[in-house]
Amino acid sequence: MMWDERYDTDDYVYGINPNDFLKDNVQAIPKGHVLSLAEGEGRNAVFMAKQGYTVTAVDASAVGLKKAKRLAEKNDVKIECIHADLADFDLGKSQWDGIISIFCPLPPAVRKSLYKNVIRGLKPNGVFLLEAYTPEQLHYGTGGGSSVELMQTKQTLINELPGLTFQHLSEIERDVTEGVYHTGLASVVQAIAVKNALLEPN
């Protein structure tokens, strides 16, 4: 698969440091169990573990997860790694204090289904934290590929995450420096959303 090929190098292609938006807003996520979607090589999961969270990293690339485990060992933390396709991964019900999605490009049908499971999987008052490229990113060419349908906007997030209350939702231009594939000025959408304590979807 493409991701196995991309990760099959000694270097960490997206770097070993956490995403800036996550690093700056980690305190918004309640301490407890956190799930990192499409974690890749482990940089965000390891960061969360170092902050005292119990972290599960899920990714479709076994090669990426192997590097994630190596990064965790190097940092003297433990993360649980699950090799799975997000199209059919079971997030459980009311299981997670936080779920993070950092540059996780998915086709709309897969994404919408996953987001339903994100809402279901979060505990009441659990937090979903996301950063994604917007369609404007095509003009920048600094990462994120060339498919508009894999990108997100404030409106798609509002539409696809009913039942979550957005504490923060913005589209901004910022410098992203994350390894060789995400480097330079970029157009992103950032979100922090909380599950309504009264919401228990089927």
N, C-alpha and C positions, 0 to 999 in steps of 0.2 A: 504494500500500500504506500501511497505518497508520503504519509507521515512517518512511517518506518524508515523510508529512504532519507527523509529530511533529517531525522534525529540520529541517523547512523553515522556519527562522527564523534571524535573525542571532545570537541568543543560543544558548549551549550549554546545552541543556535539562537535562542531567545534570552541568553544571559542567565546569570544565577541570582540576580537581584529581583526583589518583588516588583510587581506593577506599582507605579507611583500612586495611582488612585486608591488602590487597596491599602498601600502602606500609610497613606495620609488619613484613611477613614476606617481603619481596622477596629477602632474603639466603638464604632457603630454596631458591630456584630456582638451579640451576647456571648459571653464565655461559655464554651461547651463543645458540642459536636458540629463540625463544619465539613461540608462537602464541596470540593473544588471540581467543577465541570471542565472537561477537556484540559486537564492539568499539564499534559505534555511532560516536560523534563523536570518539573518539581519545584520551580523557584517560588511560586506563590504558596504551595502547600507547606514547604519547609519554613517559610517566613511565618505562616500562621502557627505552625507547631512551636516555633521559637517564642511566640507570644503566649503560649500556654493553652492553645486550643487542641482538641482531639480531632485530627484531620484525616479525612478519607479523600483520596485522589482517584478520579475515574478518567480513563482515556482509552481511545481505540488503538493506540500504539503501544505494543509491548516493549518496543525499543525505548520509547520515551519514558515509560514507567520504570524500566531498569535503571535509567539515568537518574530518575527521581529518587529511587531508593538509595542510590550511591550518594546523591547530594544530601539526603537526610542523614545517612551514616557519617558523612564528613562533618555535618553540623551537630552531631550528637543528639538528634531528635528522631522520633518515630512517626511515620505516616503509614496509613493503610493504603495500599494501591489495588485498584480493581480494574482489570482489563475488560472493557465492555464498550459496546456501541451505544451512544446516547439515544439512538432511535428506539431501542428496546430495553434500556436500563431501568430497573425498578428502584425508584427513590424512596419507596415506603410511604408511610403516612405519619405525619406529625413526628418526624424522626430527627430533624436537623434544626439546630439553633441558628445556623447560617448556611447559605449556599452562595458560592461565588462563581461568576462567569467572566473570565477575562479573555477577550478576543477569541470567542468561541463561534466560528462561522458555521452555520447550519442552514440547510434548505428550509424555506418557510414552513412546510408541512411538518418536518421533524421538530423544528423549533417550537411551533405552536403546541404540539403534543408534549414536548419536554416541559414547556412552561406550565402547562396544566399540572404536570407531575411535580414541578418545583413548588407550586402553591400547595398542593396536597402534602408534599414531603416536609414542608417547613412546620415547625412547632408554632402554636399561637405566639405572636410577638417575635417570631423568627425573622431574620433579615436576609434579603436577597441583594447582593452587591454585584454590579455589572459594569464593565466598560467594553464598548464595541465600536467598530468603525461605522461611520455614516456613509451614505452614497456619495457625499461630497469628497470622500477619500479618494475616489477615482481620479480627481484632479491633482492629487498630491503625489501619488505613486510611491509612497513610503511604507507600504505594507498593506496586507489585507486582501490581496488578490484583485481580480477584475470583475467579480460577479456582484452586481448590485443586490440581487436577491439574498445574498448571504449577510448583507449589512443591515443596520438597525437605525431607527430614528426615535425621537421622543414619542411620536404618535404610535409607532408599531409597538413600543413597550407598553404604553397605556392600553392599547387595544388587546394585547396578548397576555397581560397580567392583571386581569380583573380580580378584585378582592385583596390586592396589595395596595397599601397606601405609600405613595412616594414621599419620602423625606427629602430627597434630592433627585432632580432630574434635569439635565442640561446637555445641550449640544455645544461643544467648544472646539477651538483650535488649540492644539498644544504640541509641544515637542515630545515625541515618544522615542526613548532610547532603550531598546530591549533586544540586544543581540544584533545579528546581521540582517534579519528580515523585517524588523520593526525599528527603523531609525530615520528620524527627521520630523518635520512639521506634519501634523496629521489632523484630520477631522474626526472627532469621536463623540459618542454619547455616553454619559455617565449616569448611573442610577443607584440609589439606595432605597429599597422598598421594604415595608414591614407588613407581615401577615396580620390581618385583623384578628384579635383574640377570639372574636365571636364566630369567625369563619371556619366552618368544617365542611369542605367540599366532599362530594361523594367519591 
